[in-house]
């Protein structure tokens, strides 16, 4: 593994002191020192005075030095596309780095070591970046990866993993076709649990699929598109009703759907004239400040060979002043944010063509379609990744970072005015082609970190990097830090300066007598919070992130009003908190009590409990049947051993957030015995008397042979058994039951050809 350090030295202090005579002494901030001597006391403004000797000894910290973290780069063989993400997979405060490579997904700690339980193996090839978020409502994040088969790419699956690398229940899910690019996670129904939205292709058909966190399809989906897609969706509110829409792009058209799968009026939008879409996923942003987000996406022409950036309004009409054309094809998603610091949104994108010399550019326009000063760039090599927008050098301005399609092994960095950053590009081993970088503070030290990768085209090796920039993390300028704005890849630009109430609670479902932690997600310059908790204690709060106790079962609303001192914004989540009570024992399973497997190889059984979320069914003997899910959570399908003759005992227990119930009474099922249904009359296998009984019961056999005798309680638990009892002729044998607790029991007798069971009451 290559572990050498790579450094880009910018020497910011030369700028600070460019107009000073550097001779005997200088004034510095104490935080600019690598180490602080014990006898050094700063002034009240944290300034210190040092002389030339200290400087020459290297005591000054160069805060603009970029270096590779120890343990990186990590070299693996395989393909990776669209870059990685950052998530917290364990209990420490540091974030982990997650990439897909070939048929595996890796997760690394900040020191380059593998997170326990990772990597995980996929059955197909990953196609796009992973995504992370809570998809199953357990208040823990999961990792979602979409895949497709090699070749045509017409088959695929979506995988979901817990933080420890174990599969999420219900996954993988077989898709309607191969997945295209990156999965998107978004809350479609307002329950604070994320759904999975994926574009799928099965040539020539294209679909948008939506799946719950248990792998089941979301109602109304999949929906058909007019041709195969090649990008990811964007999911956000474009109509101003606080309910998200799904924006998807096929090869020919832009579609917009509501959460029920209905196409919005005015869609699909088809540019025509041989203009098509490929890998440029849409971005949603409110460009004109009217409260409704616009749709921004890039295309390419099959005839002229140019590209265009389209902006659509929520009714499918074209935004004034657009589209804007570029020289070559557009493959990357657009990058939208305030790049020049004037308070208005701008749009950045690069084009690409296969050429023998630099022919492409990065273009930046304001919302009206005018070039920002200094843009586009002079000709450079092709750009295929979405441009990262963040403060890369600590100057409180937005810089731009993107990939390069050559084997030079670089990420380029440009200032907001279109000039290249000093001492960039950032070097890697291999090509950064189609590999999105990301930028965030990985270890919580307040310093910006970067991640990216390069692929050696000749041998297929990928080198993955994590850099420490030694530049302060600037949250206000972290506009687009990772592919499609966040680790859920929803493609939504959010203006943190706009007052908007928002929150999440965890857990959302709990047992009575538990606590819920509420976390404020509101944006804007918030001066006060006003919470109302139906059914909670306290019932109201002015804390930003309150903790609330719920004593009584029920479903409860939560209301939050935030204020900046001038305006208010409100969000009400109805039936948001679900408080359960101790789960009830379910009913005895209901279904056939006599089964002939040659006629019925499987049978259905159902139970019910008023407050159960799920059920466990158990059968004894446990080797005579296989139990599978039925059509509902209350139903099970039982496949019987075709050769078994005798009785089975089927029981069930209920489960909810409070735990498990005791088992129900057992249903006694007689398998492959015609004699057992003859409870009276000639041909009866045995009879018992007295019944009810106190101390001793007599078993009268009406047939000869060898028999196995067993006594079960009403839960199906075996109390005792006696094997190979020889009955040469009709005979009555006693059975002492005096030491058995009083109750209802079942006496089972199995022979070579038949069996029978009788209820026995001990009182």
BELFEN-V298401 format. One line per field, one symbol per residue. ss: DSSP state (H for helix, E for strand, L for the rest). phi: phi as a letter, one per 30 degrees, with the letter a starting at -180 (. if undefined). burial: + if it has 9 or more other ideal C-beta (glycine too) atoms within 8 Angstrom, else -. A space follows every 50 residues. Layout:
ss->???
phi->???
burial->???
//
This chain:
ss->LLLLLLLELLLHHHHHLLLLLLLLEEEEEHHHELLLLLLLLLLLLLEEEE EHHHHHLLLELLLLLEEELLLLLEEEELLLLLLLEEELLLLLLLLEEEEE ELLEEEEELLLLLELLLLLEELLLEELLLLEEELLLLLLLLEEEEEEELL LLLLLLEEEEELLLLLELLLLLEELLLEELLLLEEELLLLLLLLEEEEEE EELLEEEEEEELLLLLELLLLLEEELLLELLLLEEELLLLLLLLEEEEEE LLLEEEELLLLLELLLLLELLLLLEELLLLLLEEELLLLLLLLEEEEEEE ELLLLLEEEEEELLLLLELLLLLEEELLELLLLLEEELLLLLLLLEEEEE LELLLLLLLELEEEEELLLLELLLLLLLLELLLLLLLEEELLLLLLLLEE EELLLLLLLEEEEELLLLLELLLLLEELLLELLLLLLEEELLLLLLEEEE EEEEELLLLLEEEEEEEEEEEELLHHHLLELLHHHLLLLLLELLLLLLLE LLEEEELLEEELLEEEEEEELLELLLLEEEEEELLEELLEELLLLLEEEE LLLEEEEEEEEEELLLLEEEEEEEEEEEEELLLLLLLLLEELLEELLLLL LEEEEELLLLLLLEEEEEEELLLLEEEEELLLLLEEEEEELLLLLEEEEE EEEEEELLEELLLLLLEEEEELLLHHHLLLLLLLLEEEELLLELLEEEEE ELLLEEEEEEEEELLLLEEEEEEEEEELLLEEEEEELLLLLLEEEEEEEE LLLLEEEEEEEEL
phi->.dbddcbccchdddddcdccddbcaacbddddcdbcedccbdddcicbcb cddddddidddddcccbddejbdccbckcbbiicbbaccbdddddccbbc bicbbcbbddcidddejbdcccdbddbjddbbldcbicibdbccbcbadd ididbabccbbdddidddejcdcdddaddchcdccaddcicicdccbbdb bbecdbbccbbddcjdddejbdcdcdadcbbcdbbadccicicdcccbbc dcbccbbddcidddejcdcbdihicbcbcdddbcaddcicicdccbacba cdcdicbbccbcddcidddeibdccbdbdcccddcclddcicicdbbbac caadbcbebcbccbcdddjcddejcdddebddcbcdddbadcbicibdcb badbccddibccbbddcicdddicdddbcjddeicddbbacdcicicdcb baabcdddcidcccbbccdhcddcddcddbdaehiadchdicdbddddda daabbadcbadeiccbcccdcdcjddcabbcbcdicbddbacddbdcbcc ccdlcbdbbbccbcjcbcbbbccdhdcccccedddddeeclecbbcddcb dbbcbbbabdbccabccbbbedccaccbdcdbddcbccccddcdblcbbc bbbcbbddkcdddddddcbcchbddddcdbjdjddabbadadbcbbcccc dcbckcbccbccddcidddabbchddbdaeacbdbdcdccedlcbbccbc cdcaaabbdbccb
burial->-----+-+-+-++---+--------+-+-+-++--------+---+++-+ ++-++---++-++++++++--+++++-++++++++++++----+++++++ ++++++++++-+-++--+++-+-++++++++++++++---+++++++++- --+++++++++++-+-++-++++-+-++++++++++++---+++++++++ ++--+++++++++-+-++-++++-+++++++++++++++---++++++++ +-+++++++-+-++-++++-+---+++++++++++++----+++++++++ +----+++++++++-+-++--+++-+++++++++++++++----++++++ +++-----+++++++++----+--+++--+++++++++++++++--++++ +++++---++++++++-+--+--+-+-+-++++++++++++++---++++ ++++++---++++++++++++-++--+++++++++-+++++++-----+- +++-+-++++++-+-+-+++-+++-+--++++++++----+----+-+++ -----+++++++++----+++-+--++++++-++++-++-+---+-+--+ --+++++-+-++--+-++++---++-+--+----+++++++--+++++++ +++++++++-+-++-++++++++-++-+-----+++-+--+-+--+++++ +++--+++++++++++-+------+-+---------+--+---+++++++ +--+++++++++-
//
